[in-house]
């Protein structure tokens, strides 16, 4: 988790940077940036820990890993 959480934060910051790079107008108001950063930090920690929890729960049975991948895609798109 010490590697995955900062990696997730880095990828989120890079994705947000690309949006800012290609958008001529800043898409957010200045007062919405701090809550956005707090939500991104919390979301990163919770998703990584949830993935670890599910991986430890289903360690013996590897036959359902595709189902969990599909579930994570659906949840992250919502």
C-alpha positions in Angstrom: 0.0 0.0 0.0 3.0 2.3 0.6 3.7 2.2 -3.2 0.2 1.9 -4.6 -1.4 4.9 -2.9 1.2 7.4 -4.0 1.2 5.9 -7.4 -2.6 6.3 -7.6 -2.3 10.0 -6.4 0.4 10.6 -9.0 -1.7 9.2 -11.8 -4.7 11.3 -10.7 -2.7 14.5 -10.6 -1.3 13.7 -14.1 -4.8 13.1 -15.4 -6.0 16.4 -13.9 -2.9 18.1 -15.3 -3.7 16.9 -18.8 -7.2 18.3 -18.5 -5.8 21.7 -17.4 -3.2 21.6 -20.2 -5.7 21.1 -23.0 -8.5 23.3 -21.6 -7.9 27.1 -22.2 -10.2 28.1 -19.3 -9.6 26.7 -15.8 -12.6 24.4 -15.3 -13.0 24.9 -11.5 -13.6 27.7 -9.2 -10.8 28.4 -6.7 -12.9 27.5 -3.7 -13.6 24.0 -5.2 -10.0 22.9 -5.5 -9.2 22.1 -1.8 -12.3 19.8 -1.4 -11.4 18.1 -4.7 -7.9 17.4 -3.5 -9.2 16.0 -0.2 -11.6 13.8 -2.1 -8.9 12.5 -4.4 -6.7 11.6 -1.4 -9.5 9.8 0.4 -10.6 8.0 -2.7 -7.1 6.8 -3.5 -6.6 5.3 0.0 -10.1 3.7 0.1 -9.9 2.1 -3.3 -6.4 0.7 -2.8 -7.3 -0.7 0.6 -10.6 -2.2 -0.8 -8.6 -4.0 -3.5 -6.2 -5.4 -0.9 -9.2 -6.5 1.2 -10.8 -8.3 -1.6 -7.5 -9.8 -2.8 -6.9 -11.3 0.7 -10.5 -12.5 1.0 -10.4 -14.4 -2.3 -6.7 -15.5 -2.2 -7.4 -19.2 -2.6 -9.9 -18.9 -5.5 -8.5 -17.2 -8.5 -11.3 -18.2 -10.8 -13.4 -15.1 -10.0 -10.8 -12.4 -10.6 -12.4 -11.4 -13.9 -15.7 -10.7 -12.1 -14.0 -8.4 -9.6 -12.2 -6.6 -12.4 -15.6 -6.0 -14.1 -17.1 -4.8 -10.8 -14.3 -2.3 -10.2 -14.7 -0.9 -13.7 -18.4 -0.4 -13.1 -17.9 1.2 -9.7 -15.2 3.5 -10.9 -17.3 4.7 -13.8 -20.3 5.6 -11.6 
